[in-house]
Amino acid sequence: MTRSHTHEHGLGMKITVAVLAVLLLAMTTFYLLTAAKLNDGAGQLAAGATEARSGSVDVADGADRLADGAGRLSDGAAALDEGATTAATGAEKLADGAGSAATGAGALSTGAGSLATGALTLSEGTTKNRDGAARLRDGATKAASGSTLLADGAQDVSEGIGTAKSGIGRLGDGADTLADGAGLAADGADRLSAGLGTAADGAVLLADGIGNASDGAGRLSDGASSAAQGADDLVAGVSQVAAGAATLDAGIGSASTGAGQLATGIAGAATGASAVADGAAAAKSGGEKLAAGATSLAAGAAKLRDGAAQVRDGAAGAVTATSSVPGGAAAIAGGASNLQASLEALAASETDPTMKAKLDGLAAAAKGLATNAGAVSDGVAKLHGALSTVSTNVAGIAAGAGDVATGATGVEAGAADLKTGLGSLAAGSADLSKGLQTAATKSGELASGLSAIDAGSGNLVAGLGQVKGGSDKLAGGLSALEQGAGDLAGGLETAATKSGELAAGVSTAASKSGELAAGAGRVAAGAGELASGVATLDERTDALAAGGQRLASKAGDLRDGLWTVQSGTQRLADGSLRLESGAQNLATGAGTLAAGADSLAEGTSKLSEGAGSLSAGLGTLSVGATELSTGSTTLSDGATTLADGTGRLSDGNSQIADGTGELAAGTSSLTPMVLPWIFGALIVGLVAIVLWLGHRVAHRRRTAQL
């Protein structure tokens, strides 16, 4: 039997098939979306955990470097403190040495002033001594010339006296013969011839004696003139010698005053040199300690700079490392939030209580993970801020370390200048010491020369006294000699006149014996006058002999005085030479003292420059130390904050690790739970499709049979 109507399915069958198809499609879509969100959240969570782990490692590395830099910073600060202490001690000793050097320089200046005054006085005394010596030399020369002329005159006088004595003797013999002849003339003419012969001989001898006496008188007059000229020259020389002795006495007084001032100046210079030596020793000790402190300071500044550089690098690395951690933590928080939303939606659509409970647990874990990730993000943000602050403060510390290094460089330069100044000061002190030693030695020689001059001046004064006495006696003797020479000249003139008359009488008596009586009377008268002249001549000859003896005696005294003058002049010349040598050595010592003073001034200038550089370096060091102290405090605070942030970061990383483990466990259990339901839905769909296909095949068969 064939059915004529078309077979149609019922509405329920269509709705069931449509609902099953929609449910299958929705389940598949929801599964794919959930799996995609879970995968995305797990990827973000893994990336955030990786970045958090990398950031933790970098933060730990930066913390280690920060700790190392803080340690080196502490070592540098300790070395800086030690160097500053040593520099302060050296600065105090340097100040003490500078004070001692200033005191020594003042004493040296006073001693140099006294030395200059003494040298000026000594120069004036030397000039006066030289002038007095020149005048004494001229007077001695004139005195020597006068003594030579006096000796020649005395020799001439002696020869004239001898000749006059011989003539007077012959004249006495002639007078006696003449008297005898005159007496015998009265007795007889027979003896007249013999008497006249004898008278003639006596007259000849008398003429010879008178001639010799005349020659002796001339020579005596020349000798007296020469002696008078020599006496005048001797008086002038003695006056010049006296003036030279006065000038020499004044020069010796000035030289003695200059020697006293020189001794005072040398004593003051010695005191100043001692103070300068003490100041130089103290300054040298302070300079050595200052150099050691500068070396320690430079080493500490180098360590401080290296430590600050490491701290800066560590802080910069920590800042760079933590800059990406907040982003990763935020990504972890976002992924956890998305995962929480997906799990909550999946739990809301799940009808199985067990599956729903697991999904709720996963959602709670994702919520905790999001909360912890937020806390980690906040902690890392705070840590980043703290590290930024630490980096800024470390930059300030680095700047302070640079200032400290600059100050250390300035201190080192000041120490170098100070060392140079101390070297110059030591050299100047050595030159000054040598100059003072030379001045002390030559002042002794100068004192010896002044002593010799003093002794020579005493001998000179004594010799001048003797010369003065001898010149006075010589003047008296020359006066007596001049008077005796005048009387002798008068007697000789009378004798010459009477000898002429005697010769005429004798001639008349010889030619005219008739006039014997008259001639005898005239001869008697001439003999009387001749006897009177001979007596006068004899008296004057005695006075002349006494004057000659006095002249010889005083000539001996004059010779002794001249020898004394010569000895004193020689000693004066020796003393002048020693004085000149002492003055030259004093000039040399003054030059050495001036060189030492110049070196001392140069060393003091360099010492002042070194002190200025040291002061500037210590000022910079003080500023750097202040900034270092502030930066160290801030660094300590930043290190504390960094430690806290590192702890919180470690806790957050632990919580992230725990949440990641729970999430991984949840996702690993989610897929096995969802797959059976998916497979069941697929099987049911396949069964429905198979049934529908069977139904269609059966329907077609039935339709074909009908």
Helices and strands as residue ranges (DSSP letters): H 11-187, H 190-323, H 325-349, H 353-511, G 513-515, H 516-705
